[in-house]
Amino acid sequence: MTLPSISVIIPTYGPNAPSRDKLLRDTLANVLEQDYPSFEILVVDQTPTHEPETQAYLEHLTKEKKISWYRVNWASLPGARNYGVRRAS
């Protein structure tokens, strides 16, 4: 039986707050640990800046093609979800 492919869209917005950055890193780590065979992760990032640790983590995951990371310069949670849906495979 072929399982459907799943797109996990993670919109993120907020000031550069350590708790938000940690939540984003933890969320990505938990999704990447899943054993489901066919999924993609799209991060629609509306946060102007991140802590250096989070910035490096996002860059690493993008380089390794584990996530698709989209940085946008506007803030809208529904808009970010729609943006991710339009880019999902």
N, C-alpha and C positions, 0 to 999 in steps of 0.2 A: 504494500500500500504506500503510495506517495503522499507524504505530508505536505500541506500547503506552506508556502514561504510566508514569513511574517516580517512586517516592518515595525520596528520599535522606534517611535518618534519621541524624542525628549526635548521639549522646549525649555529653555532656561533664561531667566531674566532676574536681574537684581543688582544692587550695588555690590562692589567687591567686598563681600562679607565672608569671613572664614567658614562660617557654618554652611552657607550656600555652596561654596566651592567644595567643601568636604562631602556634602550631600550629593553633588554631581559626580565626584570621583567614586563614591561608594555605590551610587546607582549604576554607573557604567561597569564597575567591577562585578557587581552582582549579575547584571544582564549577561556579561561576557562569560560568566561561570555556568550558564545554563547549558544543558546537554541537548537541547532541541537542535536538530541538524540543519535547519534552513531558516536563518533569520538575518536581518540587517539592522543596524543601528544608525539612526539619523539624529544628530544633535543640531537643533536650530537655536543658535546662541545669540541672545539679545543683550548679553552682558558686556558692557564696554571694556572692562579689564578683569583679569583673573589674577589670583595669587600665582607667583612663579611656578609653584609645584603643580597646580592645576593646568596652567598654560602648557607646561612641558608634557604633562600626561596627555592632554588633548592632541598636541602636536605628534607625540609618539604613536598614539592609537590611529591617528589619521595616516601617518606615514606607513604604518604596518597594515593599512587598509582594513582595520578592525571596525572603524566607524567612518561615517561621512559627516563632516563637521562644516556647518554652514553658519557663517557670521553675518548677521543682519544689523542694520543700524536703526531699527524701529522697534517699538515695544507693543506687542499684542499677542496674548496667549492663543486666542483662536486663529489669528493670522499666522502665527508660527506653526501651529498644527497643520493648517492648510498648506503652508509652504513645504513642510515635510512630506505631506501626502502627495503633492505634485512631483516631488523628486524621488519618491519611493519606486523601487523596481517592481 
